[in-house]
Amino acid sequence: MTILKTFTKTKIKLSALEGYSSHVDKLAKLKDTGNGYVIKFYSYNTEKQDKVLKLDYDEAAYLLEMLKSKVIDDDIYVTLTKA
């Protein structure tokens, strides 16, 4: 699947290119509000609404750290990060 990323100083948009159904266009957008982010994930399912997530800068940083972490099997890994 191919995704197009477009951005300005305060917005990032992800759009579907190749490998998606023909009716799928916008995938997600992120907007910097000045004290955090509003992220919208578009749903192309009639039974599911679009999802909106609002995070302040600290919450976004915590989420990023969690997404960067990897757990393999049942092992526990500890990484120290200076905040």
Secondary structure, 3 states (H helix, E strand, C coil): CCEEEEECCCEEEEEECCCCCCCCCEEEEEEECCCEEEEEECCCCCCCCCEEEEEEHHHHHHHHHHHHCCCCCCCCCCCCCCC
